[in-house]
Amino acid sequence: MLAFLASGTLGLAWAAGMGRILGVDARDARRVVLLLGLLALLPYAFAAFPTDPGERGVTAAGRLHLATFAVYAISLPVVLLSIAAIMRRDPRWARSAGPTRLLGAVLAAAILLVPVTLYGPLLPWLGLLERVYVALPSVWQLAVAGTGLRRLGHF
């Protein structure tokens, strides 16, 4: 639970920071903060609704946990593709738009695995697949943070 709370809090800080350095105008900055901020709120729901043993969603809390993951799984590629569009318009970030768009597309395609994961042969791998789905954007965040720090002259 503490990891989810920390993730949400750090995600909100990430949204605020990215809103200050990404975009060509104040409208873009607001979009960045809104998109990343909404995504950052989801870990709080994960903390409030823990998964069931076996991750099958038998209890109400377990079902809400899986529903939150569904919202996260659908929102994440939408947010990444939207951020990529903002990056593409911003000359300082244009080189980061392609990898961001690619990750958004890969995660959108990964949504197709959900039925065979929740209700099919990949069920034993659900926890691992959830973690990979979360890890990929985390690596993206580190890469984007490094790019931002270089642009600000910190590297």
CORRAQUI-V519652 format. One line per field, one symbol per residue. ss: DSSP state (h for helix, s for strand, l for the rest). burial: 1 if it has 16 or more other C-alpha atoms within 10 Angstrom, else 0. A space follows every 50 residues. Layout:
ss = ???
burial = ???
This chain:
ss = lhhhhhhhhhhhhhhhhhhhhllllhhhhhhhhhhhhhhhhhhhhhhhll llhhhllllhhhhhhhhhhhhhhhhhhhhhhhhhhhhhhllllhhhhhhh hhhhhhhhhhhhhhhhhhllllhhhhhhhhhhhhhhhhhhhhhhhhhhhh hllll
burial = 00011011101111111110011000011111111111111111111011 11001110001111111110011011111111111111010110011101 10110011000001001100001001001000100010010001001100 00000
